[in-house]
Amino acid sequence: MNAGDYLAIEGPIGVGKTTLARRLAASLGARVLAEAPESNPFLGDFYANPRGYALQTQLFFMLQRARQIDALRQTDLFTGGCVADFMFDKDPLFAGLTLSGAELALYHDLYARLAWQAPVPDCVIYLHAPVSVLIQRVRQRARSAEHGLQADYMADVVAAYARFFRHYKTTRLIRVDAATLDLVAAQADYDALLAAIDSDQGYMDLTG
C-alpha cells in the first residue's frame, strides 16, 4: 500500500468489515473511516418493521454519507492512507432493496440533488459468506439494533452484493471468502490478503 492509498471493505451485515478495517489500518499505518450504523436511530425499528421504517432509515444513511463526504473534502484523511469499512456506493444498493414506488423515486431525487463527489477507492475488498454464517455471527455479537434482523432480509442483502460485484470494474477488487478464511485468528490467511493488496492484479479471489 502506498502513502495516500484508499482501501474500502464491503460485504453483508456481520461479515467482519469493521474488524478487518481496524486490523488493516494498524498493519498499514493508515487511518480508519468507519460507517457507524449504530448512530442511525431508525435502524432497530427498521429490522423489526422494514416496511414501516425503510424510508427514514435510508434517508438517515444517505445524509450521513453526505456529511462524511463533506468532512473528507475539508481534511487530509487520505494523506497517510485510509481504510474504510464501507463504500459510498452502497446506499443506492440498499435503497433498491428497501424502497419502492414513490419512496424510491424520492430517494433517487434527493440522492441526485446532493451532487455526490465521493472519492473512488484504490482497491475494494469484498467479503462474502453464506447467509447461515452471517446470521450466526450477528446473533453472537448481540447488538440491540440488530435483534429483529431476519434471515430473509439477510438473503436479499447477500444477493444484492453478489449482483453488484459480479461485474464490478470501477477499481481493483479482491473477493474474500470470509467463511473459509479467518482474517482475525489465522495469520496465514491475513498474510494472503496483505499479499493480494500489495499485488498489482486488477482482480483476485481468495478462498480457503
Phi and psi in degrees as a GROMACS rama.xvg file:
@    title "Ramachandran Plot"
@    xaxis  label "Phi"
@    yaxis  label "Psi"
@TYPE xy
-91.4393  157.186  ASN-2
-57.8716  130.017  ALA-3
91.8691  -4.67927  GLY-4
-67.9072  150.778  ASP-5
-122.923  113.559  TYR-6
-106.291  137.409  LEU-7
-122.461  135.923  ALA-8
-110.251  130.469  ILE-9
-133.595  164.717  GLU-10
151.802  173.892  GLY-11
-66.4112  171.319  PRO-12
-60.1618  131.873  ILE-13
82.9739  7.51836  GLY-14
-83.05  -12.7507  VAL-15
107.406  25.8166  GLY-16
-65.2472  -49.3229  LYS-17
-67.8591  -41.7448  THR-18
-60.1398  -43.9187  THR-19
-68.4595  -39.3266  LEU-20
-59.1741  -43.7521  ALA-21
-66.195  -40.2497  ARG-22
-68.8363  -42.9796  ARG-23
-63.1003  -42.4444  LEU-24
-60.016  -41.0911  ALA-25
-66.1478  -41.027  ALA-26
-68.3394  -36.0743  SER-27
-98.388  -1.1776  LEU-28
66.7322  35.7952  GLY-29
-111.745  173.003  ALA-30
-94.7084  160.175  ARG-31
-105.458  132.222  VAL-32
-112.429  109.795  LEU-33
-104.221  148.117  ALA-34
-74.1066  -40.1164  GLU-35
60.0956  56.2527  ALA-36
-64.4292  -23.9204  PRO-37
-65.3122  -14.9983  GLU-38
-81.022  -7.57493  SER-39
-81.1257  111.111  ASN-40
-70.8451  -10.6352  PRO-41
-98.8585  -6.28588  PHE-42
-64.858  -45.8127  LEU-43
-61.1764  -42.2683  GLY-44
-65.1709  -35.5657  ASP-45
-63.369  -46.5822  PHE-46
-62.6068  -32.9148  TYR-47
-78.374  -32.0452  ALA-48
-144.696  76.9114  ASN-49
-55.6012  -43.6433  PRO-50
-67.2117  -34.8495  ARG-51
-78.0059  -23.9155  GLY-52
-125.743  13.2434  TYR-53
-63.6677  -46.79  ALA-54
-65.6169  -46.7246  LEU-55
-60.5155  -43.7291  GLN-56
-62.7565  -45.5225  THR-57
-70.0975  -38.4347  GLN-58
-66.1761  -38.0183  LEU-59
-61.2529  -46.8258  PHE-60
-62.6993  -39.2991  PHE-61
-62.6482  -44.7154  MET-62
-68.7237  -32.8522  LEU-63
-62.3769  -42.9247  GLN-64
-62.1703  -41.1897  ARG-65
-61.3672  -41.7102  ALA-66
-65.5806  -38.1699  ARG-67
-65.2483  -40.5549  GLN-68
-65.7507  -41.9555  ILE-69
-59.7279  -40.781  ASP-70
-65.5451  -38.9608  ALA-71
-63.3066  -35.8721  LEU-72
-66.1062  -22.4655  ARG-73
-104.012  2.40151  GLN-74
-126.906  173.582  THR-75
-108.881  41.5868  ASP-76
-53.3069  -36.5129  LEU-77
-87.7227  -0.193079  PHE-78
-56.9127  -45.6271  THR-79
-102.264  13.3787  GLY-80
95.5805  152.831  GLY-81
-146.76  138.967  CYS-82
-121.124  118.879  VAL-83
-107.068  146.351  ALA-84
-96.2891  24.7656  ASP-85
-163.456  165.823  PHE-86
-114.853  145.249  MET-87
-65.3411  -23.0337  PHE-88
-70.1073  -10.8559  ASP-89
-72.3979  -22.809  LYS-90
-58.6572  -51.8869  ASP-91
-61.7221  -30.2801  PRO-92
-61.1441  -47.8561  LEU-93
-71.7235  -34.9409  PHE-94
-60.6555  -38.2505  ALA-95
-66.7018  -23.6896  GLY-96
-83.3943  -33.1166  LEU-97
-106.315  -19.5801  THR-98
-116.29  159.064  LEU-99
-155.254  166.214  SER-100
58.112  -133.059  GLY-101
-64.9842  -34.3572  ALA-102
-66.6434  -41.2646  GLU-103
-67.0319  -38.4698  LEU-104
-63.4669  -41.8019  ALA-105
-62.0373  -43.7839  LEU-106
-58.4841  -49.2228  TYR-107
-64.3213  -35.4361  HIS-108
-64.6022  -47.2545  ASP-109
-65.7541  -39.6469  LEU-110
-59.6289  -44.659  TYR-111
-66.4412  -37.0613  ALA-112
-72.1439  -18.9101  ARG-113
-72.7597  -12.2905  LEU-114
52.4024  60.0245  ALA-115
-61.3816  134.764  TRP-116
-133.849  60.1985  GLN-117
-72.6316  142.974  ALA-118
-66.5169  146.723  PRO-119
-94.1915  127.459  VAL-120
-62.6319  150.512  PRO-121
-75.9787  -24.6651  ASP-122
-156.298  139.842  CYS-123
-115.092  132.662  VAL-124
-108.28  114.807  ILE-125
-102.682  110.562  TYR-126
-91.893  132.149  LEU-127
-135.894  153.655  HIS-128
-160.712  158.504  ALA-129
-63.6024  155.825  PRO-130
-57.1377  -42.2829  VAL-131
-60.7895  -39.2751  SER-132
-67.0627  -42.9754  VAL-133
-66.048  -42.9879  LEU-134
-61.5374  -41.6182  ILE-135
-61.8883  -41.968  GLN-136
-68.023  -39.2181  ARG-137
-63.0865  -41.9257  VAL-138
-64.8306  -38.2499  ARG-139
-66.8713  -37.1098  GLN-140
-80.6677  -17.7102  ARG-141
52.7371  49.4417  ALA-142
-78.8916  133.649  ARG-143
-59.5513  -37.9658  SER-144
-65.9355  -23.4041  ALA-145
-97.5213  8.61054  GLU-146
-59.1503  -37.4287  HIS-147
-90.8043  5.42814  GLY-148
-65.2654  127.007  LEU-149
-103.733  153.67  GLN-150
-62.7877  -33.9406  ALA-151
-63.052  -42.3443  ASP-152
-67.4234  -41.2004  TYR-153
-59.2399  -40.3512  MET-154
-62.8604  -39.1167  ALA-155
-63.8692  -40.8258  ASP-156
-64.6425  -45.7433  VAL-157
-59.7041  -43.4955  VAL-158
-66.0077  -38.9266  ALA-159
-64.6073  -42.0053  ALA-160
-64.3703  -40.978  TYR-161
-60.8639  -42.1045  ALA-162
-65.3982  -42.5294  ARG-163
-61.555  -43.4257  PHE-164
-91.3097  -4.03  PHE-165
-61.3572  -38.14  ARG-166
-123.97  28.547  HIS-167
-71.4142  124.866  TYR-168
-137.174  14.2426  LYS-169
-65.2395  -36.7484  THR-170
-155.827  -174.814  THR-171
-59.32  140.933  ARG-172
-132.56  129.97  LEU-173
-118.703  114.28  ILE-174
-89.7901  130.621  ARG-175
-126.163  124.554  VAL-176
-78.082  99.1988  ASP-177
-78.13  -2.39972  ALA-178
-89.7068  -30.7207  ALA-179
-102.87  -17.091  THR-180
-109.543  132.06  LEU-181
-105.747  100.1  ASP-182
-83.2198  1.99657  LEU-183
-105.468  -51.9605  VAL-184
-97.12  -22.6175  ALA-185
-100.759  106.301  ALA-186
-63.5541  -36.0659  GLN-187
-63.6487  -38.252  ALA-188
-65.8041  -42.7387  ASP-189
-65.5585  -40.9486  TYR-190
-62.9548  -34.8592  ASP-191
-64.2961  -37.9617  ALA-192
-68.0525  -41.7871  LEU-193
-60.4189  -40.1795  LEU-194
-65.4999  -37.1216  ALA-195
-66.0262  -41.2866  ALA-196
-62.6952  -36.683  ILE-197
-80.3266  -11.014  ASP-198
-79.701  173.005  SER-199
-109.673  16.1601  ASP-200
-77.5252  140.408  GLN-201
-72.9108  -26.5832  GLY-202
-145.13  135.204  TYR-203
-139.957  150.641  MET-204
-128.16  112.903  ASP-205
-105.077  128.198  LEU-206
-145.89  155.478  THR-207
